[in-house]
């Protein structure tokens, strides 16, 4: 799977080393799973999702559709 430059920066900032996006059936990058992100990122995600009304569950970070 080839990662775009801006997506590579996101992976380096948020993910545990060696982890990456989860992909859909068509190899389209869909989301970064909670188990693949650093502890600090999990804390910030929980804080933000707890204080901002969400339309979805908070088990992962959804990415925008391309």
C-alpha positions as CSV (number, residue, x, y, z in Angstrom):
1,X,0.0,0.0,0.0
2,X,1.4,3.4,-1.0
3,X,0.8,6.2,1.5
4,X,0.5,9.9,0.3
5,X,3.0,12.4,1.8
6,X,0.5,14.1,4.0
7,X,-0.9,10.8,5.2
8,X,2.7,9.6,6.0
9,X,3.0,12.7,8.3
10,X,-0.2,11.7,10.0
11,X,1.0,8.1,10.5
12,X,4.3,9.3,12.0
13,X,2.6,11.7,14.4
14,X,-0.3,9.5,15.6
15,X,0.6,5.9,15.2
16,X,2.8,3.5,17.1
17,X,6.0,2.8,15.1
18,X,5.2,0.0,12.5
19,X,1.4,0.6,12.5
20,X,-0.6,2.2,9.7
21,X,-4.1,2.8,8.4
22,X,-6.7,0.1,8.2
23,X,-7.9,-0.5,4.6
24,X,-11.2,-1.2,3.1
25,X,-11.7,-4.1,0.6
26,X,-10.5,-2.0,-2.3
27,X,-7.2,-1.2,-0.5
28,X,-8.5,2.3,0.2
29,X,-7.2,3.7,3.5
30,X,-10.2,4.1,5.8
31,X,-9.1,4.8,9.4
32,X,-6.5,4.5,12.0
33,X,-7.6,2.0,14.7
34,X,-7.4,3.0,18.3
35,X,-5.0,0.0,19.0
36,X,-2.6,1.5,16.4
37,X,-2.2,4.9,18.0
38,X,0.1,6.2,20.8
39,X,-1.2,6.5,24.3
40,X,-1.0,10.3,24.1
41,X,-3.1,10.3,21.0
42,X,-5.6,8.0,22.7
43,X,-5.9,10.4,25.6
44,X,-6.5,13.4,23.3
45,X,-9.0,11.4,21.2
46,X,-10.9,10.4,24.3
47,X,-10.9,14.0,25.6
48,X,-12.1,15.4,22.3
49,X,-14.7,12.8,21.7
50,X,-16.1,13.1,25.2
51,X,-16.5,16.8,25.0
52,X,-17.7,17.2,21.4
53,X,-20.9,15.4,20.4
54,X,-20.1,12.5,18.1
55,X,-22.2,10.8,15.4
56,X,-20.2,7.6,15.7
57,X,-18.6,5.4,18.3
58,X,-15.1,6.4,19.5
59,X,-13.2,3.1,18.9
60,X,-11.2,4.6,16.0
61,X,-10.4,7.8,14.2
62,X,-12.3,8.0,10.9
63,X,-10.7,9.7,7.9
64,X,-12.4,11.8,5.3
65,X,-13.4,10.2,2.0
66,X,-11.3,10.9,-1.0
